Amino acid sequence: MNLRTRVLFLLAALACTCCISCDSKPAQTATPAPGNAQKITVASLAPAATDLIVGMGAADHLVAVSNYDIDRPAVPKLPRVGDYQNTDWERLADLHPSIIIVQMAPDRIPAGFSDRAAAIGAIILDIQIENLADIGKTLDQLGSALNETRKSADARTRLQSRISAVRNRVASEPAVVTFLALDDTGSSSAGPGTFLDEVLTIAGGKNVLAGTSSHWPSIDKERLIALAPAAVVELLPGASSQVCAQADNFWKSLPELPAEAHGRVLQIADPWALTPGIEIADLAERIASFLHPTQPTSAQSGDAKK
């Protein structure tokens, strides 16, 4: 899967979660009763849910994942059974999952989805992750659904502890005005009100797009230059070395940009870079170390893009 496809899917999935209609009727969902002796199996069509299940140490419950899930050492080669638009119901019928996890606004769940899930004996679990607080809530939700409440509680505590440590380390530092880029041309970005904006703030940054109303705005080169961010954090999930090199060249083509002029462009190409899951703590730590290095040196500035 190429970078643009992955980014577009993740942004579309987030948009489907955020665009919740107050007048819409929620899909019929349920949660398995705690204490069920039969092992609960899961088909996760939401990469964030897969990440959280793996992160809480419950990967053995997974029997299938989405088409857009990353390969993870903790998870064997599981069947890919769909995404937020298309679902392989024949494969799911063979796998007999107890739960099918989706991440969609209730009014965007495809027609007949609930009925088809019921026909194969599966319950729909629709997670909603818009911000960092929702990650903790979703961990609790998954722990309850899988009868793994201790594992989910421990994972939540670890995550909150790491996030708090980052916040405390940079609390006395001046916020660095930063542009959050989501592709190799700086045209897609994360605006205010997103979990990425929250992570940036925790890490000691200030979103250069703080005054905009869009969560995921498109930016042209002229506006980017006018914004003049002091730093750039570029999230390129699963990007190849070629794509990373193309991104490097794009920023080099903007020598007038303060971030480029001072060597303050950070690329993060880890596959989880745009996933609101357990690795959100890693993301916060990486950004904080970049914006506020403990011992800033010319070598660190020069290595910012690596």
BADODREN-623865 format. One record per residue (C-alpha): residue in three letters; chain; x negated, y negated, z negated. Coordinates in steps of 0.001 Angstrom, whole numbers, plus 524288, in hexadecimal, padded with zeros to 5 digits. Example, Ala and Ser with C-alpha at 12.3 -4.5 7.8 and 13.67 -1.06 7.14 Angstrom:
REM residues 2
<rest = ALA&kette = A&x = 7CFF4&y = 81194&z = 7E188> .
<rest = SER&kette = A&x = 7CA9A&y = 80424&z = 7E41C> .
***
This chain:
REM residues 306
<rest = MET&kette = A&x = 80000&y = 80000&z = 80000> .
<rest = ASN&kette = A&x = 7FA84&y = 7F2C9&z = 803A3> .
<rest = LEU&kette = A&x = 7F946&y = 7E76E&z = 7FA46> .
<rest = ARG&kette = A&x = 803F6&y = 7DF0D&z = 8002D> .
<rest = THR&kette = A&x = 80DD0&y = 7EA38&z = 7FF8A> .
<rest = ARG&kette = A&x = 80AAA&y = 7ECD4&z = 7F136> .
<rest = VAL&kette = A&x = 80B8C&y = 7DE72&z = 7ED9F> .
<rest = LEU&kette = A&x = 8184E&y = 7DC8B&z = 7F506> .
<rest = PHE&kette = A&x = 81E45&y = 7E872&z = 7EE76> .
<rest = LEU&kette = A&x = 81A40&y = 7E436&z = 7E0E0> .
<rest = LEU&kette = A&x = 81F44&y = 7D678&z = 7E2F2> .
<rest = ALA&kette = A&x = 82BEA&y = 7DB94&z = 7E8C3> .
<rest = ALA&kette = A&x = 82DC6&y = 7E4B7&z = 7DD37> .
<rest = LEU&kette = A&x = 82B7B&y = 7D985&z = 7D3C0> .
<rest = ALA&kette = A&x = 83505&y = 7D105&z = 7DB48> .
<rest = CYS&kette = A&x = 83F31&y = 7DBDE&z = 7DAC7> .
<rest = THR&kette = A&x = 83D86&y = 7DC2E&z = 7CC16> .
<rest = CYS&kette = A&x = 83E15&y = 7CD7F&z = 7CA2E> .
<rest = CYS&kette = A&x = 849DF&y = 7CAAF&z = 7D2DA> .
<rest = ILE&kette = A&x = 85416&y = 7CF86&z = 7C94E> .
<rest = SER&kette = A&x = 861C9&y = 7CA88&z = 7CBC8> .
<rest = CYS&kette = A&x = 8693A&y = 7C6C6&z = 7BF84> .
<rest = ASP&kette = A&x = 875C8&y = 7CB25&z = 7C603> .
<rest = SER&kette = A&x = 870C9&y = 7D831&z = 7CAFC> .
<rest = LYS&kette = A&x = 87588&y = 7E502&z = 7C56C> .
<rest = PRO&kette = A&x = 86A4E&y = 7ED48&z = 7C015> .
<rest = ALA&kette = A&x = 86827&y = 7FAB1&z = 7C5D8> .
<rest = GLN&kette = A&x = 86C69&y = 80622&z = 7BD8D> .
<rest = THR&kette = A&x = 8607B&y = 80A36&z = 7B5E2> .
<rest = ALA&kette = A&x = 85DF9&y = 811F5&z = 7A9A4> .
<rest = THR&kette = A&x = 85329&y = 81608&z = 7A08F> .
<rest = PRO&kette = A&x = 85089&y = 82451&z = 79D0A> .
<rest = ALA&kette = A&x = 85440&y = 827D4&z = 78F43> .
<rest = PRO&kette = A&x = 8487A&y = 82874&z = 7861C> .
<rest = GLY&kette = A&x = 8451B&y = 835CE&z = 7811D> .
<rest = ASN&kette = A&x = 84827&y = 83D25&z = 78D91> .
<rest = ALA&kette = A&x = 83FA2&y = 8493C&z = 78CDF> .
<rest = GLN&kette = A&x = 83E3B&y = 84A2C&z = 79B9F> .
<rest = LYS&kette = A&x = 8329C&y = 842C8&z = 7A107> .
<rest = ILE&kette = A&x = 836C7&y = 83619&z = 7A76B> .
<rest = THR&kette = A&x = 8315A&y = 834A8&z = 7B51B> .
<rest = VAL&kette = A&x = 8302D&y = 827E3&z = 7BC73> .
<rest = ALA&kette = A&x = 82FFF&y = 82356&z = 7CA87> .
<rest = SER&kette = A&x = 82AD7&y = 81576&z = 7C9F4> .
<rest = LEU&kette = A&x = 82E30&y = 80C97&z = 7D55B> .
<rest = ALA&kette = A&x = 8284D&y = 80105&z = 7CE03> .
<rest = PRO&kette = A&x = 8195F&y = 7FFDF&z = 7CDA8> .
<rest = ALA&kette = A&x = 81A2F&y = 7F7F5&z = 7C11A> .
<rest = ALA&kette = A&x = 821A3&y = 802F5&z = 7BA6A> .
<rest = THR&kette = A&x = 817C2&y = 80CF5&z = 7BF45> .
<rest = ASP&kette = A&x = 80CCF&y = 80497&z = 7B9DD> .
<rest = LEU&kette = A&x = 81358&y = 8034A&z = 7AC98> .
<rest = ILE&kette = A&x = 8166B&y = 811D0&z = 7ABAD> .
<rest = VAL&kette = A&x = 80851&y = 8152A&z = 7AED6> .
<rest = GLY&kette = A&x = 80369&y = 80A9D&z = 7A593> .
<rest = MET&kette = A&x = 80B2A&y = 80FDF&z = 79A16> .
<rest = GLY&kette = A&x = 805BD&y = 81D83&z = 79C67> .
<rest = ALA&kette = A&x = 81236&y = 823A3&z = 7A1BF> .
<rest = ALA&kette = A&x = 80DFA&y = 82691&z = 7AFB7> .
<rest = ASP&kette = A&x = 811F0&y = 834CE&z = 7AE09> .
<rest = HIS&kette = A&x = 82030&y = 83084&z = 7AF48> .
<rest = LEU&kette = A&x = 81E24&y = 82BBA&z = 7BD46> .
<rest = VAL&kette = A&x = 82222&y = 83499&z = 7C875> .
<rest = ALA&kette = A&x = 8225E&y = 82A56&z = 7D346> .
<rest = VAL&kette = A&x = 81E82&y = 81C38&z = 7D5B0> .
<rest = SER&kette = A&x = 82170&y = 81179&z = 7DF76> .
<rest = ASN&kette = A&x = 81B69&y = 80FD4&z = 7ECDB> .
<rest = TYR&kette = A&x = 8140C&y = 80416&z = 7E7AB> .
<rest = ASP&kette = A&x = 80E41&y = 809D9&z = 7DB54> .
<rest = ILE&kette = A&x = 7FF87&y = 809AB&z = 7DA84> .
<rest = ASP&kette = A&x = 7F77A&y = 81607&z = 7D8EC> .
<rest = ARG&kette = A&x = 7F466&y = 817D3&z = 7CA93> .
<rest = PRO&kette = A&x = 7EAB6&y = 82140&z = 7C44B> .
<rest = ALA&kette = A&x = 7F4B0&y = 82456&z = 7B9A8> .
<rest = VAL&kette = A&x = 7FEF3&y = 82895&z = 7C377> .
<rest = PRO&kette = A&x = 7FD73&y = 833F3&z = 7CCFA> .
<rest = LYS&kette = A&x = 8016C&y = 8329D&z = 7DB27> .
<rest = LEU&kette = A&x = 80FD3&y = 830E5&z = 7D8AF> .
<rest = PRO&kette = A&x = 81A02&y = 83058&z = 7E394> .
<rest = ARG&kette = A&x = 81D05&y = 822BE&z = 7E8E2> .
<rest = VAL&kette = A&x = 82BC8&y = 821D2&z = 7E952> .
<rest = GLY&kette = A&x = 82F20&y = 813FD&z = 7ED2F> .
<rest = ASP&kette = A&x = 82FBA&y = 805BB&z = 7E961> .
<rest = TYR&kette = A&x = 839C1&y = 7FB3B&z = 7E687> .
<rest = GLN&kette = A&x = 83F9E&y = 7FC90&z = 7F43C> .
<rest = ASN&kette = A&x = 83E3A&y = 80AE0&z = 7F837> .
<rest = THR&kette = A&x = 83F13&y = 8173C&z = 7F00E> .
<rest = ASP&kette = A&x = 83BEA&y = 82553&z = 7F3AD> .
<rest = TRP&kette = A&x = 847DD&y = 82BC0&z = 7EDB1> .
<rest = GLU&kette = A&x = 844D1&y = 83932&z = 7F342> .
<rest = ARG&kette = A&x = 837AF&y = 83951&z = 7EC67> .
<rest = LEU&kette = A&x = 83DB5&y = 8343B&z = 7DFE0> .
<rest = ALA&kette = A&x = 84800&y = 83EE5&z = 7E05C> .
<rest = ASP&kette = A&x = 83D16&y = 84902&z = 7E0BA> .
<rest = LEU&kette = A&x = 835FA&y = 8428F&z = 7D548> .
<rest = HIS&kette = A&x = 84212&y = 8411D&z = 7CC84> .
<rest = PRO&kette = A&x = 83D50&y = 8355E&z = 7C496> .
<rest = SER&kette = A&x = 844A5&y = 83223&z = 7B822> .
<rest = ILE&kette = A&x = 842BB&y = 82395&z = 7BAA2> .
<rest = ILE&kette = A&x = 840B1&y = 81B38&z = 7C6AA> .
<rest = ILE&kette = A&x = 83A6F&y = 80E34&z = 7C32E> .
<rest = VAL&kette = A&x = 83CC0&y = 80239&z = 7CB92> .
<rest = GLN&kette = A&x = 83974&y = 7F3DE&z = 7CA14> .
<rest = MET&kette = A&x = 84441&y = 7EC18&z = 7D08B> .
<rest = ALA&kette = A&x = 84E53&y = 7E1DB&z = 7CD91> .
<rest = PRO&kette = A&x = 85ADF&y = 7E967&z = 7CAB4> .
<rest = ASP&kette = A&x = 861CB&y = 7E336&z = 7D64B> .
<rest = ARG&kette = A&x = 856F4&y = 7E7A7&z = 7DF73> .
<rest = ILE&kette = A&x = 85775&y = 7F628&z = 7DC8A> .
<rest = PRO&kette = A&x = 85B17&y = 7FC7A&z = 7E998> .
<rest = ALA&kette = A&x = 86904&y = 800F6&z = 7EB74> .
<rest = GLY&kette = A&x = 86ACE&y = 80F24&z = 7E79D> .
<rest = PHE&kette = A&x = 85DD0&y = 80FC5&z = 7E04C> .
<rest = SER&kette = A&x = 86433&y = 812E3&z = 7D33E> .
<rest = ASP&kette = A&x = 86CF9&y = 81D3A&z = 7D94F> .
<rest = ARG&kette = A&x = 8618B&y = 82403&z = 7E008> .
<rest = ALA&kette = A&x = 859C2&y = 823EB&z = 7D378> .
<rest = ALA&kette = A&x = 8653D&y = 829D6&z = 7CC1C> .
<rest = ALA&kette = A&x = 866AC&y = 83444&z = 7D698> .
<rest = ILE&kette = A&x = 8590B&y = 8397E&z = 7D3A3> .
<rest = GLY&kette = A&x = 85AFE&y = 8384E&z = 7C4F2> .
<rest = ALA&kette = A&x = 8527A&y = 82C47&z = 7C313> .
<rest = ILE&kette = A&x = 854B4&y = 82023&z = 7BAE7> .
<rest = ILE&kette = A&x = 850CB&y = 812B8&z = 7C00B> .
<rest = LEU&kette = A&x = 84812&y = 80A7C&z = 7B762> .
<rest = ASP&kette = A&x = 8474E&y = 7FCA4&z = 7BCCF> .
<rest = ILE&kette = A&x = 83C18&y = 7F4FF&z = 7B6B7> .
<rest = GLN&kette = A&x = 83B64&y = 7E629&z = 7B721> .
<rest = ILE&kette = A&x = 82DE3&y = 7DFF8&z = 7B61C> .
<rest = GLU&kette = A&x = 82D2A&y = 7D16A&z = 7B88B> .
<rest = ASN&kette = A&x = 823AA&y = 7CD37&z = 7ADE8> .
<rest = LEU&kette = A&x = 819ED&y = 7D290&z = 7A415> .
<rest = ALA&kette = A&x = 8242C&y = 7D473&z = 7997D> .
<rest = ASP&kette = A&x = 82B8B&y = 7DD5E&z = 7A2CC> .
<rest = ILE&kette = A&x = 81FB3&y = 7E65A&z = 7A3BF> .
<rest = GLY&kette = A&x = 820A7&y = 7E93C&z = 79537> .
<rest = LYS&kette = A&x = 82F5A&y = 7EB05&z = 79618> .
<rest = THR&kette = A&x = 82DAD&y = 7F454&z = 7A187> .
<rest = LEU&kette = A&x = 823C3&y = 7FC55&z = 799E1> .
<rest = ASP&kette = A&x = 82DF1&y = 7FDD7&z = 78F31> .
<rest = GLN&kette = A&x = 83845&y = 8014F&z = 79951> .
<rest = LEU&kette = A&x = 82F9A&y = 80BA6&z = 79F93> .
<rest = GLY&kette = A&x = 82B84&y = 81131&z = 79275> .
<rest = SER&kette = A&x = 839BF&y = 81300&z = 78EA1> .
<rest = ALA&kette = A&x = 83D9B&y = 818E8&z = 79BBF> .
<rest = LEU&kette = A&x = 83252&y = 8229D&z = 79BB0> .
<rest = ASN&kette = A&x = 83317&y = 825D8&z = 78D31> .
<rest = GLU&kette = A&x = 82561&y = 8204B&z = 78BD3> .
<rest = THR&kette = A&x = 8281F&y = 81504&z = 78299> .
<rest = ARG&kette = A&x = 81B80&y = 81688&z = 77AF4> .
<rest = LYS&kette = A&x = 81347&y = 81616&z = 7874E> .
<rest = SER&kette = A&x = 81A79&y = 80A42&z = 78C87> .
<rest = ALA&kette = A&x = 81985&y = 80311&z = 77F91> .
<rest = ASP&kette = A&x = 80AE9&y = 805AF&z = 77EC5> .
<rest = ALA&kette = A&x = 80911&y = 800FD&z = 78CC7> .
<rest = ARG&kette = A&x = 810B3&y = 7F49F&z = 789F8> .
<rest = THR&kette = A&x = 80898&y = 7F1C6&z = 77DE7> .
<rest = ARG&kette = A&x = 7FBD6&y = 7F3B5&z = 7854B> .
<rest = LEU&kette = A&x = 80062&y = 7EB0C&z = 7905F> .
<rest = GLN&kette = A&x = 804F0&y = 7E020&z = 7876B> .
<rest = SER&kette = A&x = 7F83F&y = 7E0CB&z = 77FBC> .
<rest = ARG&kette = A&x = 7EFEF&y = 7DF40&z = 78BF1> .
<rest = ILE&kette = A&x = 7F83A&y = 7D40E&z = 7911E> .
<rest = SER&kette = A&x = 7F77B&y = 7CD1D&z = 783EC> .
<rest = ALA&kette = A&x = 7E8B2&y = 7CECD&z = 783A4> .
<rest = VAL&kette = A&x = 7E783&y = 7C81C&z = 790DD> .
<rest = ARG&kette = A&x = 7F07B&y = 7BCFD&z = 78CCB> .
<rest = ASN&kette = A&x = 7E908&y = 7BAC4&z = 78022> .
<rest = ARG&kette = A&x = 7DBA9&y = 7BAF4&z = 786B2> .
<rest = VAL&kette = A&x = 7DECE&y = 7AFD4&z = 7900D> .
<rest = ALA&kette = A&x = 7E855&y = 7A840&z = 7877A> .
<rest = SER&kette = A&x = 7DEC7&y = 79D1D&z = 78510> .
<rest = GLU&kette = A&x = 7DA20&y = 79C4C&z = 79334> .
<rest = PRO&kette = A&x = 7DF6A&y = 79229&z = 79CD2> .
<rest = ALA&kette = A&x = 7E8C4&y = 7981A&z = 7A6AD> .
<rest = VAL&kette = A&x = 7E2E5&y = 799D2&z = 7B438> .
<rest = VAL&kette = A&x = 7EBDA&y = 795B3&z = 7BF66> .
<rest = THR&kette = A&x = 7ECBF&y = 7A218&z = 7C78C> .
<rest = PHE&kette = A&x = 7F313&y = 7A6C0&z = 7D414> .
<rest = LEU&kette = A&x = 7F853&y = 7B4AB&z = 7D3F8> .
<rest = ALA&kette = A&x = 7F6B5&y = 7BA1D&z = 7E1C8> .
<rest = LEU&kette = A&x = 7FD8F&y = 7C6A2&z = 7E5D2> .
<rest = ASP&kette = A&x = 7F789&y = 7C8FB&z = 7F31F> .
<rest = ASP&kette = A&x = 7EADA&y = 7C6F2&z = 7FA94> .
<rest = THR&kette = A&x = 7EEF9&y = 7B9E6&z = 80090> .
<rest = GLY&kette = A&x = 7F413&y = 7B2DF&z = 7F496> .
<rest = SER&kette = A&x = 801A5&y = 7B1D2&z = 7FA94> .
<rest = SER&kette = A&x = 808DB&y = 7B9F2&z = 7F06D> .
<rest = SER&kette = A&x = 8082F&y = 7B605&z = 7E243> .
<rest = ALA&kette = A&x = 80DFA&y = 7B7D8&z = 7D4B3> .
<rest = GLY&kette = A&x = 81525&y = 7AC2B&z = 7CF56> .
<rest = PRO&kette = A&x = 81AB5&y = 7A8C8&z = 7C1FC> .
<rest = GLY&kette = A&x = 82413&y = 7B1F4&z = 7BB27> .
<rest = THR&kette = A&x = 81D18&y = 7BE53&z = 7BFA3> .
<rest = PHE&kette = A&x = 815F2&y = 7C83D&z = 7B760> .
<rest = LEU&kette = A&x = 8097D&y = 7C498&z = 7BEB9> .
<rest = ASP&kette = A&x = 80B3F&y = 7B670&z = 7BA9F> .
<rest = GLU&kette = A&x = 80CA7&y = 7BB0D&z = 7AC8B> .
<rest = VAL&kette = A&x = 8003D&y = 7C31B&z = 7AD8A> .
<rest = LEU&kette = A&x = 7F8DF&y = 7B76F&z = 7B30F> .
<rest = THR&kette = A&x = 7FD6B&y = 7AED4&z = 7A7D4> .
<rest = ILE&kette = A&x = 7F97B&y = 7B8FB&z = 79DC0> .
<rest = ALA&kette = A&x = 7EC2B&y = 7B9F8&z = 7A445> .
<rest = GLY&kette = A&x = 7E9C6&y = 7AB67&z = 7A2FA> .
<rest = GLY&kette = A&x = 7EE61&y = 7A699&z = 7B020> .
<rest = LYS&kette = A&x = 7F8B4&y = 79D31&z = 7B4F3> .
<rest = ASN&kette = A&x = 8000B&y = 7A054&z = 7C168> .
<rest = VAL&kette = A&x = 7FD6E&y = 795E5&z = 7CB96> .
<rest = LEU&kette = A&x = 80B66&y = 7985E&z = 7D061> .
<rest = ALA&kette = A&x = 81164&y = 795A6&z = 7C30B> .
<rest = GLY&kette = A&x = 81A31&y = 78B1E&z = 7C89F> .
<rest = THR&kette = A&x = 82074&y = 79391&z = 7D326> .
<rest = SER&kette = A&x = 82D9F&y = 79A54&z = 7D211> .
<rest = SER&kette = A&x = 82A6C&y = 7A6B9&z = 7D9B4> .
<rest = HIS&kette = A&x = 8255A&y = 7B2DE&z = 7D2EF> .
<rest = TRP&kette = A&x = 81E16&y = 7B7BC&z = 7DEFF> .
<rest = PRO&kette = A&x = 81B6F&y = 7ABDB&z = 7E7BA> .
<rest = SER&kette = A&x = 814BA&y = 7ABDE&z = 7F4EF> .
<rest = ILE&kette = A&x = 80987&y = 7A21F&z = 7F60E> .
<rest = ASP&kette = A&x = 80338&y = 79CA8&z = 8024A> .
<rest = LYS&kette = A&x = 7F4FB&y = 798CC&z = 802EF> .
<rest = GLU&kette = A&x = 7F7AB&y = 78A2C&z = 80288> .
<rest = ARG&kette = A&x = 7FFA7&y = 78B43&z = 7F614> .
<rest = LEU&kette = A&x = 7F58C&y = 7940F&z = 7EFE3> .
<rest = ILE&kette = A&x = 7EAF4&y = 789FF&z = 7F273> .
<rest = ALA&kette = A&x = 7F3A0&y = 77F3C&z = 7ECF0> .
<rest = LEU&kette = A&x = 7F61A&y = 78737&z = 7E095> .
<rest = ALA&kette = A&x = 7E756&y = 787EF&z = 7DE66> .
<rest = PRO&kette = A&x = 7E70A&y = 79321&z = 7D47B> .
<rest = ALA&kette = A&x = 7DAEB&y = 79413&z = 7CC03> .
<rest = ALA&kette = A&x = 7DB63&y = 7A2E8&z = 7CD08> .
<rest = VAL&kette = A&x = 7E1BC&y = 7AD60&z = 7D54D> .
<rest = VAL&kette = A&x = 7E5BB&y = 7BAEE&z = 7D0CD> .
<rest = GLU&kette = A&x = 7E8A9&y = 7C365&z = 7DC9B> .
<rest = LEU&kette = A&x = 7F043&y = 7CFF0&z = 7DA5F> .
<rest = LEU&kette = A&x = 7EE42&y = 7D9A6&z = 7E56C> .
<rest = PRO&kette = A&x = 7F368&y = 7E6CF&z = 7E099> .
<rest = GLY&kette = A&x = 7EC67&y = 7F21A&z = 7E71A> .
<rest = ALA&kette = A&x = 7E58C&y = 7E947&z = 7F0E0> .
<rest = SER&kette = A&x = 7DACE&y = 7EF0E&z = 7F944> .
<rest = SER&kette = A&x = 7CD35&y = 7E931&z = 7F9A5> .
<rest = GLN&kette = A&x = 7D0B4&y = 7E3AB&z = 806F8> .
<rest = VAL&kette = A&x = 7DC93&y = 7DC85&z = 80191> .
<rest = CYS&kette = A&x = 7D498&y = 7D76D&z = 7F629> .
<rest = ALA&kette = A&x = 7CA65&y = 7D264&z = 7FFB1> .
<rest = GLN&kette = A&x = 7D500&y = 7CBB7&z = 807A8> .
<rest = ALA&kette = A&x = 7D9E6&y = 7C540&z = 7FB4C> .
<rest = ASP&kette = A&x = 7CC22&y = 7C0B3&z = 7F80E> .
<rest = ASN&kette = A&x = 7CB1B&y = 7BA8D&z = 80572> .
<rest = PHE&kette = A&x = 7D813&y = 7B394&z = 803B3> .
<rest = TRP&kette = A&x = 7D395&y = 7ACEB&z = 7F736> .
<rest = LYS&kette = A&x = 7C676&y = 7A994&z = 7FD4E> .
<rest = SER&kette = A&x = 7CDFE&y = 7A285&z = 807EB> .
<rest = LEU&kette = A&x = 7D2F7&y = 7991D&z = 7FD70> .
<rest = PRO&kette = A&x = 7C674&y = 79320&z = 7F7E4> .
<rest = GLU&kette = A&x = 7CE29&y = 7871C&z = 7F3A2> .
<rest = LEU&kette = A&x = 7D605&y = 78F7A&z = 7EA26> .
<rest = PRO&kette = A&x = 7D08A&y = 78D84&z = 7DC4A> .
<rest = ALA&kette = A&x = 7D1F2&y = 79BFD&z = 7D949> .
<rest = GLU&kette = A&x = 7C9A1&y = 79FC0&z = 7E507> .
<rest = ALA&kette = A&x = 7BFF4&y = 794AA&z = 7E332> .
<rest = HIS&kette = A&x = 7BD05&y = 7992C&z = 7D552> .
<rest = GLY&kette = A&x = 7BD2C&y = 7A7D4&z = 7D7FD> .
<rest = ARG&kette = A&x = 7C98B&y = 7AA1B&z = 7D037> .
<rest = VAL&kette = A&x = 7D0FC&y = 7B3B9&z = 7D8B1> .
<rest = LEU&kette = A&x = 7D3DA&y = 7C0E7&z = 7D27D> .
<rest = GLN&kette = A&x = 7D88D&y = 7CC9B&z = 7DA52> .
<rest = ILE&kette = A&x = 7DF79&y = 7D7B3&z = 7D361> .
<rest = ALA&kette = A&x = 7E1C7&y = 7E30B&z = 7DCB1> .
<rest = ASP&kette = A&x = 7E593&y = 7ED87&z = 7D2E7> .
<rest = PRO&kette = A&x = 7F1C2&y = 7F4EC&z = 7D78A> .
<rest = TRP&kette = A&x = 7F97C&y = 7F079&z = 7CB9A> .
<rest = ALA&kette = A&x = 7F6AA&y = 7E1F4&z = 7CD9D> .
<rest = LEU&kette = A&x = 804F2&y = 7DE55&z = 7D032> .
<rest = THR&kette = A&x = 80B80&y = 7E8A0&z = 7C7B6> .
<rest = PRO&kette = A&x = 81208&y = 7E408&z = 7BB19> .
<rest = GLY&kette = A&x = 80D64&y = 7EFB0&z = 7B339> .
<rest = ILE&kette = A&x = 8035F&y = 7F439&z = 7A951> .
<rest = GLU&kette = A&x = 7F7F9&y = 7EE76&z = 7B0EB> .
<rest = ILE&kette = A&x = 7FD6E&y = 7E0D6&z = 7AEE2> .
<rest = ALA&kette = A&x = 7F417&y = 7E01F&z = 7A352> .
<rest = ASP&kette = A&x = 7E8A6&y = 7E32D&z = 7AC4E> .
<rest = LEU&kette = A&x = 7ED38&y = 7D856&z = 7B54B> .
<rest = ALA&kette = A&x = 7EDE1&y = 7CE8C&z = 7AA22> .
<rest = GLU&kette = A&x = 7E051&y = 7D269&z = 7A568> .
<rest = ARG&kette = A&x = 7DA63&y = 7D13E&z = 7B2FC> .
<rest = ILE&kette = A&x = 7E04F&y = 7C3E0&z = 7B57C> .
<rest = ALA&kette = A&x = 7DC9A&y = 7BECF&z = 7A7FF> .
<rest = SER&kette = A&x = 7CE87&y = 7C354&z = 7A99C> .
<rest = PHE&kette = A&x = 7CE0B&y = 7BC9E&z = 7B6D8> .
<rest = LEU&kette = A&x = 7D418&y = 7AFB7&z = 7B2A1> .
<rest = HIS&kette = A&x = 7CD71&y = 7AF43&z = 7A560> .
<rest = PRO&kette = A&x = 7C0FB&y = 7B76B&z = 7A57E> .
<rest = THR&kette = A&x = 7BAAD&y = 7B8FB&z = 7983B> .
<rest = GLN&kette = A&x = 7AD71&y = 7B4F8&z = 79D98> .
<rest = PRO&kette = A&x = 7AF85&y = 7ADC3&z = 7AA6D> .
<rest = THR&kette = A&x = 7A3D1&y = 7AE93&z = 7B362> .
<rest = SER&kette = A&x = 7A0F0&y = 7AB36&z = 7C17C> .
<rest = ALA&kette = A&x = 7A00C&y = 7B9CC&z = 7C44D> .
<rest = GLN&kette = A&x = 7ADDD&y = 7BBF0&z = 7BF50> .
<rest = SER&kette = A&x = 7B2F3&y = 7B0EA&z = 7C7C6> .
<rest = GLY&kette = A&x = 7AC2E&y = 7B686&z = 7D390> .
<rest = ASP&kette = A&x = 7B1D3&y = 7C40B&z = 7D11D> .
<rest = ALA&kette = A&x = 7BFBB&y = 7BF42&z = 7CF78> .
<rest = LYS&kette = A&x = 7C482&y = 7C51B&z = 7DC3B> .
<rest = LYS&kette = A&x = 7BF58&y = 7D2BB&z = 7D9BB> .
***
